[in-house]
């Protein structure tokens, strides 16, 4: 089962700022975690079948970007 934090990470990934600096600031402000922790959690979610079921288009797009 996905946690509230997992869902927040997925929602953030869907609308994250393109600029790296702005993205890192937004991660700290909106999610209350370090950028490293965010990317670790996001990578775990990209391999999670529940995340795929919840946000299939987003997860598949991010999987393609990660694997490229």
C-alpha distances in whole Angstrom, upper triangle without the diagonal:
4,6,10,11,9,10,14,14,14,16,19,19,20,23,24,27,29,31,30,31,30,27,27,28,26,23,24,25,22,19,21,21,23,23,23,20,18,19,18,14,15,16,13,11,14,14,10,10,7,9,12,11,10,14,16,19,18,16,19,21,20,20,24,25,23,25,28
4,7,8,6,7,10,11,10,12,15,15,16,19,20,24,26,28,26,28,26,23,23,24,22,19,21,22,19,16,18,18,20,20,20,17,15,16,15,12,12,14,11,9,12,13,9,10,7,7,11,11,9,11,14,17,15,14,17,19,18,18,22,22,21,23,26
4,5,5,6,9,10,11,12,14,15,17,19,19,23,25,27,26,27,25,22,22,23,20,17,19,19,16,13,15,15,18,19,19,15,14,16,15,11,13,15,13,11,14,15,12,14,11,10,14,14,12,14,17,19,17,16,20,21,19,20,24,24,23,25,28
4,5,5,6,9,10,10,12,14,15,17,18,21,24,25,24,25,23,20,20,20,18,15,16,16,13,11,13,14,17,18,19,15,14,16,16,12,13,16,15,13,16,17,15,16,13,12,15,15,12,14,18,19,17,17,20,21,20,21,25,24,23,26,29
4,5,5,6,9,10,10,12,14,16,15,19,21,23,21,22,20,17,17,17,15,12,13,14,11,8,10,10,13,14,15,12,10,13,13,9,10,14,13,11,14,16,14,16,14,12,16,16,14,14,18,19,16,16,20,20,18,19,23,22,21,24,26
4,5,5,6,9,10,11,13,15,15,18,21,22,21,22,21,17,17,19,16,13,15,16,13,10,13,12,15,14,15,12,10,12,11,8,8,11,10,7,11,13,11,13,10,8,12,13,11,11,14,16,13,12,16,17,15,16,20,19,18,21,24
4,5,5,6,8,10,11,13,14,18,20,22,21,23,21,17,18,19,16,14,16,16,13,11,14,14,17,16,17,15,12,14,14,11,10,13,13,10,12,14,12,13,10,8,11,12,9,9,13,14,12,12,16,16,15,17,20,20,19,22,24
4,5,5,6,9,10,11,11,15,18,19,19,20,17,14,15,16,12,10,13,13,9,7,11,11,14,14,16,13,10,13,14,11,10,14,14,11,14,17,15,17,14,11,14,15,12,12,15,16,13,14,17,17,15,18,21,20,20,23,25
4,6,5,6,9,10,10,13,16,17,16,17,16,12,13,14,12,9,12,13,10,7,11,10,12,11,13,10,7,9,11,8,7,10,11,9,11,14,13,15,14,10,13,15,12,11,14,15,12,11,15,15,13,15,18,17,16,19,21
4,5,5,6,9,10,14,15,18,17,19,17,14,15,17,14,12,15,16,13,11,14,14,15,14,15,13,10,11,12,10,7,11,11,8,9,13,12,13,12,8,10,12,9,8,11,11,8,8,12,12,10,13,15,15,15,18,20
4,5,5,7,9,12,15,17,17,19,16,13,15,16,13,12,15,14,11,11,14,15,17,15,17,16,12,13,15,13,11,14,15,12,13,16,15,16,14,11,13,14,11,9,12,12,9,11,14,14,12,15,18,17,17,21,22
4,5,5,5,9,12,14,14,15,13,10,11,12,9,8,12,11,8,8,12,12,14,12,15,14,10,11,14,12,10,14,15,13,14,17,17,19,17,13,15,17,14,12,15,14,11,12,15,14,12,16,18,16,17,20,21
4,5,5,9,10,13,13,15,13,10,12,14,11,10,13,14,12,11,14,14,14,12,14,13,10,10,13,11,8,11,13,11,11,15,15,17,16,12,13,16,13,11,13,12,8,9,12,11,9,12,14,12,13,16,17
4,6,9,11,14,15,17,15,12,15,16,13,13,16,16,14,14,17,17,18,16,18,17,13,13,16,14,11,14,16,13,13,16,16,17,16,13,13,15,13,9,11,10,7,9,12,10,9,13,14,13,15,18,18
4,6,9,12,13,15,12,10,13,14,11,11,15,14,12,13,16,17,18,15,18,18,14,15,18,16,14,16,19,16,16,20,20,21,20,16,17,19,16,13,15,13,10,13,15,13,12,16,17,15,17,20,20
4,6,9,9,11,9,6,9,11,8,9,12,12,11,11,14,14,15,12,15,15,12,12,16,15,12,15,18,16,16,20,20,22,21,17,18,21,18,15,17,15,12,14,16,14,12,16,17,14,16,19,19
4,6,7,9,6,5,9,10,8,10,13,13,12,14,16,16,16,13,16,17,14,14,18,18,15,18,21,19,19,23,24,26,25,21,22,24,22,19,21,18,15,17,19,16,15,18,19,16,17,21,20
4,6,9,8,7,10,12,11,12,15,16,15,17,19,18,17,14,17,18,15,15,18,19,16,18,21,20,19,23,24,26,26,22,23,25,23,20,21,18,15,17,18,15,14,17,17,14,16,19,18
4,6,5,6,9,10,10,12,14,15,16,17,19,18,16,13,16,18,16,15,19,20,18,19,23,22,21,25,27,29,29,25,26,28,26,23,24,22,19,20,22,18,17,20,20,16,17,21,20
4,6,5,6,9,10,10,12,14,15,16,17,15,13,10,13,15,13,12,16,17,16,17,20,20,20,23,25,28,28,24,25,28,26,23,24,22,19,20,21,19,16,19,19,16,16,19,19
4,5,5,6,9,10,11,12,14,15,16,15,13,10,13,16,14,14,18,19,18,20,23,23,23,26,27,30,30,26,28,30,28,26,27,25,22,23,25,22,19,22,23,19,19,23,22
4,6,5,6,9,10,10,12,13,14,14,13,11,15,16,14,15,18,19,18,20,23,22,22,26,27,29,29,25,26,29,26,24,26,24,20,22,24,21,19,22,23,20,20,24,23
4,5,5,6,9,10,10,11,13,12,11,9,12,13,11,11,15,15,14,16,19,18,19,22,23,26,25,21,23,25,23,20,22,21,17,18,21,18,16,19,20,17,17,21,21
4,5,5,6,9,10,10,11,10,8,6,9,11,9,10,14,14,14,16,19,19,19,22,23,26,26,22,24,27,24,22,24,23,20,20,22,20,17,20,22,18,18,22,22
4,5,5,6,8,10,10,10,9,8,12,13,12,14,17,17,17,19,21,21,22,25,26,29,28,24,26,29,26,24,27,25,22,23,25,23,20,23,25,22,22,25,26
4,5,5,6,8,9,10,10,9,13,13,11,13,16,16,15,18,20,19,20,24,24,26,25,22,24,26,23,21,24,23,19,20,23,21,19,22,23,21,21,25,25
4,6,6,5,7,6,7,6,10,10,7,10,13,12,12,15,17,16,18,21,21,24,22,19,22,24,21,19,22,22,18,18,21,20,17,20,22,19,19,23,24
4,6,6,5,5,6,7,10,10,9,12,14,14,15,18,19,19,21,24,24,27,25,22,25,27,24,23,26,25,21,22,25,24,21,23,25,23,22,26,27
4,6,6,8,9,11,14,14,12,15,17,17,17,20,21,21,23,26,25,28,26,23,26,27,24,23,26,26,22,23,26,25,22,25,27,25,24,28,29
4,6,8,11,11,15,13,11,14,17,15,15,19,20,18,20,23,23,25,23,20,23,24,21,20,23,23,19,20,24,22,20,23,25,23,23,27,28
4,6,8,9,12,10,8,12,14,12,12,16,16,16,18,21,20,22,20,18,21,22,19,19,22,22,18,19,22,21,19,21,24,22,21,25,27
4,7,9,12,10,9,13,14,13,14,18,18,18,20,23,22,25,23,21,24,25,23,22,25,25,22,22,25,25,22,24,27,25,24,27,29
4,6,8,6,7,10,11,10,12,15,16,16,18,21,20,24,22,20,23,25,22,22,24,25,21,21,24,23,20,22,25,23,21,24,26
4,5,5,6,9,10,11,12,14,16,17,18,21,21,25,24,21,24,26,24,23,25,25,22,21,24,23,20,21,24,21,20,23,25
4,5,5,6,9,10,10,12,14,15,16,19,20,23,23,20,22,25,23,21,23,23,19,19,21,20,17,18,21,18,16,20,21
4,5,5,6,9,10,11,13,14,15,17,19,22,22,20,22,25,23,22,24,24,20,19,21,20,17,18,20,18,15,19,20
4,6,5,6,8,10,11,12,14,16,17,20,20,17,20,23,21,20,22,23,19,18,21,20,17,18,21,19,16,20,22
4,5,5,6,9,10,10,12,15,15,19,18,15,18,20,18,17,19,20,16,15,18,17,14,16,18,16,15,18,20
4,5,5,6,9,10,10,13,14,18,18,15,17,20,19,17,18,18,15,14,16,15,12,13,15,13,11,14,16
4,6,5,6,9,10,11,13,17,17,14,17,20,19,18,19,20,17,15,17,17,13,14,17,15,12,15,18
4,5,5,6,9,10,11,14,14,11,14,17,16,15,17,18,15,13,16,16,13,14,17,16,14,16,19
4,5,5,6,9,10,13,13,10,12,15,14,13,14,15,11,9,12,13,9,10,14,13,11,14,16
4,5,5,7,9,12,13,11,12,16,15,14,15,15,13,10,12,13,9,9,12,11,9,11,14
4,5,6,7,10,11,10,11,14,14,14,15,16,14,11,13,15,12,11,15,15,12,14,17
4,5,5,8,8,6,8,11,11,10,11,13,11,8,11,13,10,10,14,14,12,14,17
4,6,8,10,7,7,11,11,10,10,11,9,6,8,10,7,6,10,11,9,11,14
4,7,9,8,8,11,13,12,12,14,12,9,10,12,10,8,12,13,11,12,15
4,5,5,6,9,10,11,11,14,13,9,11,14,12,11,15,16,14,15,19
4,5,5,6,9,10,9,13,13,10,11,14,14,12,16,18,17,17,20
4,5,5,6,9,9,13,13,10,13,16,15,14,18,19,18,20,23
4,5,5,6,7,10,9,7,10,13,12,12,15,16,16,17,20
4,5,5,5,8,8,6,7,11,11,10,13,15,15,16,19
4,6,6,9,10,9,10,14,14,14,16,19,19,19,22
4,6,9,9,9,11,14,14,15,17,19,19,20,23
4,6,6,6,9,10,11,12,14,16,16,18,20
4,6,5,6,8,10,10,12,14,15,16,18
4,6,5,6,9,10,11,12,14,15,17
4,6,5,6,9,10,11,12,14,15
4,5,5,6,9,10,10,12,14
4,5,5,6,9,10,10,12
4,5,5,6,9,10,11
4,5,5,6,8,10
4,5,5,6,8
4,5,5,6
4,6,5
4,6
4
